[in-house]
């Protein structure tokens, strides 16, 4: 019964997506929507195949920027979350600033980064770090501070030191929160890199999209969007795979349920 339910859960979104694509294709082919306004799915796939080498080259640049910024954000988030967990006064001082930083649109900050760091790869990575830092940090600090206090008192009464409490109790318990924030940040990382590329650069999907738009090649614009979606989904499921490796006990829980 559970196997049938899992199969059904996977089929429902696939059927829904296929329905949308069929209706979209029909609307364009029947002239309900003009092709120069909205290319059909087959037009987009044809453009993707015809310009695959260029798209892959630009996708490689965007992927590198996104992954580099994501890794930097993970390192900074780990340090920040640990410091805020160890020193509550730091959390009281910094946490409101982190929240306020998210109210400033990244599209406003990005031009400043281009002015300060030029049009190379640095401002793109910086944008990705800004986008990814908040969800990882907030998720991890919430996870670290949601650990059962009685469990911590128990191991402390048994002579455990702060380092042992953190490595054996707090951090493993916070891993689900950490990976939740990391998966969100992973989907944002490619978007952040593209936004950075919109403001200037020589390569990347953002640059390619701008060139395609200026040439009124909307099929290439949508092909670029499709590649961005594939990269984001690939990162999401890649991190989900890492989560399963680092948290094997979660799989055991699912099997027991």
PyMOL commands that set and color helices and strands:
alter all, ss='L'
color gray80, all
select helices_A, chain A and resi 2-29+41-50+52-86+88-101+106-117+122-144+149-157+162-198+205-214+218-246+248-256
alter helices_A, ss='H'
color red, helices_A
deselect
rebuild
show_as cartoon
